[in-house]
């Protein structure tokens, strides 16, 4: 790898190789050159390389005359909140999300406190790849970097306003909270304490020394699952390093899967205030089924947080998110947020008087299978056409790649944004049926779109 990976979601790379202080400064300047006048909020997750990259970014901001509000360690959704609180021109989060420890990255926010939409993100990429000379300011114009005294308070208060705190507190829930040495430990502890929970915290220190691989999948959380089964708790909440995703383990030690996070939050909100809900086209059909059950409109976006938020704003949605455990509640912010997800799930448990296992079993039941295929990028259009011809009885959509839908199953085939591959996702009422859809699509792709030697 000789260059950082840059997509609409921002920049990420291997520290010291494809992500250096110089790259961070250049990317920062490409971003701020597109902003209106005003300050920039800067935060970081707990990775050991975070302070170094934050120093480089602060230097770039100050040396170009752009004031900075620095929140030090804070989650990605907290960064979005701070942009709004300080009425800043934009925000920067230093984080590589769920990537391994050797990675770090830069995520960008606009003045609304949301991750950059596709258009502005493409403009930043263009400025980064074709840079103009950086306009460094004179000594008397170097901007101020101001430390944020309490970067978490506003976010905490916003989440607490969304749930019935006394109702949750009366339940005295016992929580195993796995922050995994990421950015969410401090706010997660404050939130669960305010909700009257008894908490056992794993990886509270935001030092990036992950106790297990950072993406909160079932395989990576085996040690946490063992801990749940050996203790007496109601639920385990598990975050990724920048705390915008939430996975859950019920009190019996069963991993629910990140797809269940948004579904449970939708079930809770829609029972009291039906309104539009948005999820991406690669997420489980559970959310659509729940919306229909409550008589609420459902909209599917292209894959990516920015696309979900675009559609939420267009339809004034009360909730949105993605099947990776990312929940977006506009009352708190326009960013995927594990903290509002935890609060909504606990409120659902309290109002229903049911444990998490029972609530999860009441969700619509589907099985999802994922695969990938090597496809030459030039061959992708032809390959998608061939897949569509293979399934003539399906309703087809080209919103993002190719999605084929039937009454009780669907298949999505879409090119990756970062690799010369095509991703294949299928969901059905049984795992065998979903797997068969993936295999059939993979056979078509292999026959049409194999890379050219």
C-alpha positions as CSV (number, residue, x, y, z in Angstrom):
1,X,0.0,0.0,0.0
2,X,1.5,3.3,-1.1
3,X,-1.2,5.8,-0.4
4,X,-3.9,6.3,2.2
5,X,-7.4,5.0,1.5
6,X,-9.7,8.0,0.9
7,X,-13.5,7.6,0.4
8,X,-16.6,9.7,1.2
9,X,-16.1,8.5,4.8
10,X,-12.7,10.2,5.1
11,X,-9.1,9.1,5.1
12,X,-7.4,6.1,6.8
13,X,-4.0,4.6,6.5
14,X,-1.1,2.8,8.3
15,X,0.6,5.2,10.7
16,X,4.2,6.0,9.6
17,X,3.6,4.5,6.1
18,X,0.5,5.7,4.4
19,X,-0.6,8.1,7.1
20,X,2.0,10.6,8.3
21,X,1.9,14.1,9.9
22,X,2.5,15.6,6.5
23,X,-0.5,13.7,5.0
24,X,-2.7,14.7,7.9
25,X,-1.8,18.4,7.5
26,X,-2.4,18.3,3.8
27,X,-5.7,16.6,4.2
28,X,-6.7,19.1,6.9
29,X,-5.9,22.0,4.6
30,X,-7.8,20.5,1.7
31,X,-10.8,20.3,4.0
32,X,-10.6,23.7,5.6
33,X,-10.1,25.4,2.3
34,X,-13.7,24.4,1.5
35,X,-15.2,25.7,4.7
36,X,-16.8,29.0,5.4
37,X,-15.3,31.2,8.1
38,X,-15.3,29.9,11.6
39,X,-13.6,27.5,13.9
40,X,-13.0,23.7,13.6
41,X,-13.7,21.1,16.3
42,X,-11.1,18.4,16.7
43,X,-11.3,15.2,18.7
44,X,-9.7,11.8,18.6
45,X,-10.2,8.2,19.7
46,X,-7.9,6.4,22.1
47,X,-5.3,5.0,19.6
48,X,-1.7,5.6,20.6
49,X,-1.0,7.5,17.4
50,X,-3.9,9.9,18.1
51,X,-2.0,12.6,20.0
52,X,0.7,12.8,17.3
53,X,-1.9,13.2,14.5
54,X,-4.0,15.6,16.6
55,X,-0.9,17.7,17.1
56,X,-0.2,17.8,13.4
57,X,-3.8,18.8,12.6
58,X,-3.9,21.5,15.3
59,X,-0.7,22.9,13.9
60,X,-2.2,23.0,10.4
61,X,-5.3,24.7,11.7
62,X,-3.4,27.3,13.7
63,X,-0.8,28.0,10.9
64,X,-3.5,28.6,8.4
65,X,-5.4,31.0,10.7
66,X,-8.2,28.6,11.6
67,X,-9.3,28.6,15.3
68,X,-9.6,25.1,16.9
69,X,-11.8,23.8,19.7
70,X,-9.9,20.7,20.9
71,X,-11.8,18.0,22.8
72,X,-9.0,15.5,23.1
73,X,-10.5,12.0,23.5
74,X,-14.1,11.8,22.5
75,X,-16.3,9.6,20.4
76,X,-17.2,10.3,16.8
77,X,-20.8,11.2,17.6
78,X,-19.6,13.5,20.3
79,X,-17.5,15.3,17.7
80,X,-20.6,15.9,15.7
81,X,-22.4,17.2,18.8
82,X,-19.5,19.6,19.6
83,X,-19.6,21.1,16.1
84,X,-23.2,22.1,16.7
85,X,-22.6,23.3,20.3
86,X,-19.7,25.6,19.2
87,X,-21.4,26.6,15.9
88,X,-18.2,25.6,14.2
89,X,-17.6,25.6,10.5
90,X,-16.7,21.9,10.6
91,X,-15.2,19.1,12.6
92,X,-12.4,16.6,12.4
93,X,-12.3,13.2,14.2
94,X,-9.0,11.3,14.3
95,X,-10.0,7.7,14.2
96,X,-9.7,4.5,12.1
97,X,-12.9,3.2,13.5
98,X,-12.7,-0.6,13.6
99,X,-9.4,-1.0,11.8
100,X,-6.4,-2.7,13.5
101,X,-4.1,-0.7,15.9
102,X,-1.5,0.2,13.2
103,X,-4.2,2.2,11.4
104,X,-5.5,5.7,12.1
105,X,-7.7,8.0,10.1
106,X,-9.5,11.3,9.7
107,X,-13.2,11.7,9.5
108,X,-14.7,15.1,8.5
109,X,-17.9,16.9,9.6
110,X,-19.8,19.8,8.1
111,X,-21.3,22.7,10.0
112,X,-24.5,20.7,10.7
113,X,-22.4,18.2,12.7
114,X,-22.8,15.3,10.2
115,X,-20.2,13.4,8.3
116,X,-19.5,15.2,5.0
117,X,-22.1,14.4,2.2
118,X,-20.7,12.8,-0.9
119,X,-20.5,16.0,-2.9
120,X,-18.4,18.0,-0.4
121,X,-16.3,14.9,0.4
122,X,-15.4,14.6,-3.3
123,X,-14.4,18.2,-3.4
124,X,-12.0,17.6,-0.5
125,X,-10.5,14.6,-2.2
126,X,-10.0,16.7,-5.4
127,X,-8.3,19.4,-3.4
128,X,-6.1,16.9,-1.7
129,X,-5.0,15.2,-4.9
130,X,-4.5,18.4,-6.8
131,X,-3.4,20.8,-4.1
132,X,-2.9,24.5,-4.4
133,X,0.0,26.1,-2.4
134,X,-1.0,26.2,1.3
135,X,-1.5,29.8,2.6
136,X,0.5,29.9,5.8
137,X,-0.3,33.0,7.9
138,X,2.1,35.5,9.5
139,X,3.1,35.3,13.2
140,X,0.4,37.7,14.3
141,X,-2.4,35.8,12.6
142,X,-1.7,32.3,14.0
143,X,-5.0,31.1,15.3
144,X,-5.8,30.0,18.9
145,X,-6.3,26.3,19.9
146,X,-8.8,26.3,22.8
147,X,-9.2,23.2,24.9
148,X,-12.9,22.2,25.5
149,X,-13.4,22.1,29.3
150,X,-16.1,19.3,29.3
151,X,-16.6,17.9,25.8
152,X,-19.0,15.1,27.0
153,X,-21.6,17.0,29.0
154,X,-23.8,18.2,26.1
155,X,-23.8,14.8,24.5
156,X,-24.8,13.1,27.8
157,X,-27.6,15.6,28.4
158,X,-29.0,15.2,24.9
159,X,-29.2,11.4,25.3
160,X,-30.8,11.5,28.7
161,X,-33.5,13.8,27.4
162,X,-34.6,11.1,24.9
163,X,-35.5,8.4,27.5
164,X,-37.4,8.1,30.7
165,X,-34.5,8.1,33.2
166,X,-36.5,7.2,36.4
167,X,-38.2,4.3,34.6
168,X,-34.8,2.8,33.6
169,X,-33.2,3.6,37.0
170,X,-36.0,1.7,38.9
171,X,-35.0,-1.5,37.0
172,X,-31.4,-1.4,38.4
173,X,-30.0,-3.1,35.3
174,X,-26.6,-4.9,35.6
175,X,-24.5,-4.0,32.6
176,X,-21.2,-5.4,31.3
177,X,-19.8,-2.5,29.3
178,X,-17.0,-3.2,26.8
179,X,-15.3,0.0,25.7
180,X,-12.3,-2.0,24.5
181,X,-9.9,0.9,25.3
182,X,-11.6,3.1,22.7
183,X,-13.1,6.6,22.9
184,X,-16.4,5.7,24.4
185,X,-15.4,4.5,27.9
186,X,-15.8,7.8,29.8
187,X,-19.2,8.9,28.3
188,X,-20.5,5.3,28.4
189,X,-19.7,5.1,32.1
190,X,-21.3,8.4,32.8
191,X,-24.5,7.5,30.8
192,X,-25.0,4.1,32.4
193,X,-24.4,5.6,35.9
194,X,-27.0,8.3,35.2
195,X,-29.4,5.6,34.2
196,X,-29.1,3.9,37.5
197,X,-27.2,0.9,36.2
198,X,-24.7,-1.3,38.0
199,X,-21.7,-1.4,35.7
200,X,-18.7,-3.5,35.1
201,X,-16.4,-1.9,32.6
202,X,-13.9,-3.6,30.3
203,X,-11.2,-1.5,28.7
204,X,-12.2,1.8,30.3
205,X,-8.8,3.4,29.6
206,X,-8.7,5.1,26.2
207,X,-5.2,4.0,25.3
208,X,-5.9,2.0,22.2
209,X,-4.5,-1.2,23.6
210,X,-7.4,-3.3,22.3
211,X,-8.1,-6.4,24.4
212,X,-9.6,-8.1,21.4
213,X,-9.9,-7.1,17.7
214,X,-11.7,-3.8,17.5
215,X,-14.6,-4.6,15.2
216,X,-17.4,-5.9,17.6
217,X,-18.3,-9.1,15.8
218,X,-19.2,-12.4,17.5
219,X,-15.9,-14.0,16.8
220,X,-14.0,-11.0,18.2
221,X,-16.2,-10.8,21.3
222,X,-15.7,-14.4,22.4
223,X,-14.0,-13.4,25.6
224,X,-16.7,-11.0,26.5
225,X,-19.4,-13.6,25.8
226,X,-17.5,-16.0,28.2
227,X,-17.5,-13.2,30.8
228,X,-21.3,-12.7,30.4
229,X,-21.9,-16.4,30.9
230,X,-19.7,-16.4,34.0
231,X,-21.4,-13.4,35.6
232,X,-24.8,-12.2,36.5
233,X,-25.7,-9.3,34.1
234,X,-28.7,-8.3,32.0
235,X,-26.8,-7.2,28.9
236,X,-23.3,-6.5,27.6
237,X,-22.9,-3.4,25.5
238,X,-19.9,-3.6,23.1
239,X,-18.5,-0.5,21.2
240,X,-16.1,-0.1,18.4
241,X,-13.1,2.2,19.1
242,X,-14.8,5.5,18.1
243,X,-18.1,4.4,19.7
244,X,-20.4,5.0,16.7
245,X,-21.4,1.3,16.6
246,X,-23.0,-0.9,19.2
247,X,-23.1,-4.7,19.4
248,X,-25.0,-6.5,22.2
249,X,-24.9,-9.8,24.1
250,X,-28.0,-10.8,26.1
251,X,-27.9,-12.0,29.7
252,X,-27.8,-15.6,28.5
253,X,-24.5,-15.0,26.7
254,X,-26.0,-14.9,23.2
255,X,-24.5,-12.5,20.7
256,X,-27.4,-10.7,19.0
257,X,-25.6,-9.3,16.1
258,X,-25.2,-5.6,15.1
259,X,-28.3,-5.8,12.8
260,X,-30.5,-6.1,15.9
261,X,-29.3,-2.8,17.4
262,X,-31.2,-0.6,15.0
263,X,-34.2,-2.9,14.9
264,X,-34.7,-2.8,18.6
265,X,-34.3,1.0,18.7
266,X,-36.9,1.3,15.9
267,X,-39.3,-1.0,17.8
268,X,-39.0,1.2,20.8
269,X,-39.4,4.6,19.1
270,X,-42.2,3.6,16.7
271,X,-44.5,2.2,19.4
272,X,-44.9,5.8,20.8
273,X,-44.2,8.1,17.9
274,X,-44.5,6.6,14.5
275,X,-42.6,8.4,11.8
276,X,-40.3,7.8,8.9
277,X,-37.3,5.5,9.4
278,X,-34.3,5.1,7.1
279,X,-31.7,2.3,6.7
280,X,-29.3,1.5,4.0
281,X,-30.0,-1.1,1.3
282,X,-27.5,-3.6,2.7
283,X,-29.1,-3.7,6.2
284,X,-31.5,-6.3,7.4
285,X,-35.2,-6.2,6.4
286,X,-36.1,-6.3,10.1
287,X,-36.3,-2.5,10.3
288,X,-38.6,-2.3,7.2
289,X,-40.9,-5.0,8.7
290,X,-41.0,-3.2,12.1
291,X,-41.8,0.1,10.4
292,X,-44.6,-1.5,8.4
293,X,-46.0,-3.2,11.6
294,X,-46.3,0.3,13.2
295,X,-47.7,2.0,10.1
296,X,-44.6,4.1,9.6
297,X,-42.9,5.0,6.2
298,X,-39.6,3.2,5.5
299,X,-36.9,4.4,3.1
300,X,-33.7,2.6,1.9
301,X,-30.6,4.6,1.1
302,X,-27.4,3.7,-0.7
303,X,-24.7,2.2,1.6
304,X,-22.9,4.8,3.8
305,X,-23.7,7.0,6.7
306,X,-23.8,10.1,4.6
307,X,-26.4,8.6,2.3
308,X,-28.6,7.6,5.3
309,X,-28.5,11.1,6.7
310,X,-29.3,12.6,3.3
311,X,-32.5,10.5,3.2
312,X,-33.3,11.2,6.8
313,X,-33.2,14.9,6.2
314,X,-35.2,14.6,3.0
315,X,-38.1,12.7,4.8
316,X,-37.8,14.3,8.3
317,X,-37.1,10.8,9.7
318,X,-37.3,10.1,13.4
319,X,-34.6,7.4,13.2
320,X,-32.0,6.1,10.8
321,X,-28.9,3.9,10.8
322,X,-27.1,1.0,9.4
323,X,-27.0,-2.7,10.2
324,X,-23.4,-2.4,11.5
325,X,-24.8,-1.3,14.9
326,X,-25.0,2.3,13.9
327,X,-28.1,4.2,15.2
328,X,-28.8,7.8,14.2
329,X,-31.4,9.8,16.4
330,X,-31.7,13.4,15.1
331,X,-32.7,14.5,18.6
332,X,-29.1,13.9,19.6
333,X,-27.2,14.3,16.3
334,X,-26.8,13.3,12.7
335,X,-24.1,10.7,13.4
336,X,-24.2,7.0,14.2
337,X,-24.3,6.9,18.0
338,X,-23.8,3.9,20.4
339,X,-24.8,6.0,23.4
340,X,-28.4,6.7,22.3
341,X,-28.6,3.1,21.2
342,X,-27.8,1.9,24.7
343,X,-30.3,4.3,26.2
344,X,-33.1,3.3,23.8
345,X,-32.5,-0.4,24.3
346,X,-32.6,0.0,28.1
347,X,-35.7,2.1,27.9
348,X,-37.4,-0.6,25.8
349,X,-36.4,-3.3,28.3
350,X,-37.9,-1.1,31.1
351,X,-41.2,-0.2,29.4
352,X,-41.8,-3.8,28.2
353,X,-40.6,-5.4,31.4
354,X,-38.8,-8.0,29.3
355,X,-35.2,-9.1,29.1
356,X,-33.1,-8.5,26.0
357,X,-33.2,-12.1,25.0
358,X,-37.0,-12.1,24.8
359,X,-37.1,-8.8,23.0
360,X,-34.7,-10.0,20.4
361,X,-36.6,-13.2,19.8
362,X,-39.7,-11.1,19.0
363,X,-38.0,-9.4,16.1
364,X,-38.7,-10.5,12.6
365,X,-36.3,-13.4,11.9
366,X,-33.9,-13.5,9.0
367,X,-30.5,-14.9,8.2
368,X,-27.9,-12.9,6.4
369,X,-24.9,-14.3,4.4
370,X,-22.0,-12.2,3.0
371,X,-19.5,-13.1,0.3
372,X,-17.3,-11.3,-2.2
373,X,-16.0,-11.9,-5.7
374,X,-13.0,-10.7,-7.7
375,X,-14.3,-8.6,-10.6
376,X,-12.3,-6.3,-12.9
377,X,-13.7,-2.8,-12.4
378,X,-14.4,-2.4,-16.1
379,X,-16.4,-5.6,-16.1
380,X,-18.8,-4.6,-13.2
381,X,-21.7,-3.2,-15.3
382,X,-21.7,-6.3,-17.5
383,X,-21.5,-8.5,-14.4
384,X,-24.4,-6.8,-12.7
385,X,-26.5,-7.1,-15.9
386,X,-25.8,-10.8,-15.9
387,X,-26.8,-11.3,-12.3
388,X,-30.1,-9.5,-13.0
389,X,-30.8,-11.8,-15.9
390,X,-30.1,-14.8,-13.7
391,X,-33.0,-13.8,-11.5
392,X,-35.7,-12.6,-13.8
393,X,-38.5,-13.0,-11.2
394,X,-37.0,-10.5,-8.8
395,X,-37.8,-6.8,-8.4
396,X,-34.5,-5.0,-9.3
397,X,-33.1,-1.7,-8.1
398,X,-29.8,0.0,-9.1
399,X,-29.7,2.4,-6.2
400,X,-26.3,1.0,-5.1
401,X,-25.0,-1.7,-7.3
402,X,-27.8,-4.2,-7.9
403,X,-30.4,-5.2,-5.4
404,X,-32.9,-8.0,-6.2
405,X,-35.9,-8.5,-4.0
406,X,-38.5,-11.1,-3.5
407,X,-41.3,-11.4,-0.9
408,X,-39.2,-13.0,1.8
409,X,-35.5,-12.6,0.7
410,X,-33.2,-10.2,-1.1
411,X,-29.7,-10.1,-2.8
412,X,-27.4,-7.2,-3.1
413,X,-24.4,-7.1,-5.4
414,X,-22.3,-4.0,-5.3
415,X,-18.7,-3.0,-6.1
416,X,-16.4,-2.1,-3.2
417,X,-15.4,1.5,-2.8
418,X,-11.9,0.6,-1.8
419,X,-11.0,-2.8,-3.4
420,X,-11.3,-4.3,-6.9
421,X,-14.0,-6.7,-5.7
422,X,-17.7,-7.0,-5.7
423,X,-19.5,-7.6,-2.4
424,X,-22.4,-10.0,-2.3
425,X,-25.0,-9.9,0.5
426,X,-28.2,-12.0,0.8
427,X,-30.9,-12.3,3.4
428,X,-33.6,-14.9,3.7
429,X,-35.7,-16.7,6.3
430,X,-33.1,-19.5,6.4
431,X,-29.3,-19.4,6.2
432,X,-29.3,-22.1,3.5
433,X,-31.5,-20.0,1.3
434,X,-29.4,-16.9,1.8
435,X,-26.2,-18.9,1.1
436,X,-27.7,-20.3,-2.1
437,X,-28.4,-16.8,-3.4
438,X,-24.8,-15.8,-2.7
439,X,-23.4,-18.8,-4.4
440,X,-25.5,-18.4,-7.5
441,X,-24.6,-14.7,-7.8
442,X,-20.9,-15.6,-7.2
443,X,-21.1,-18.2,-10.1
444,X,-22.4,-15.5,-12.4
445,X,-19.8,-13.0,-11.4
446,X,-17.0,-15.6,-11.9
447,X,-18.2,-16.4,-15.4
448,X,-18.5,-12.7,-16.5
449,X,-16.3,-10.5,-14.4
450,X,-13.0,-12.2,-13.6
451,X,-10.0,-9.8,-13.6
452,X,-8.2,-9.7,-16.8
453,X,-4.6,-10.9,-16.7
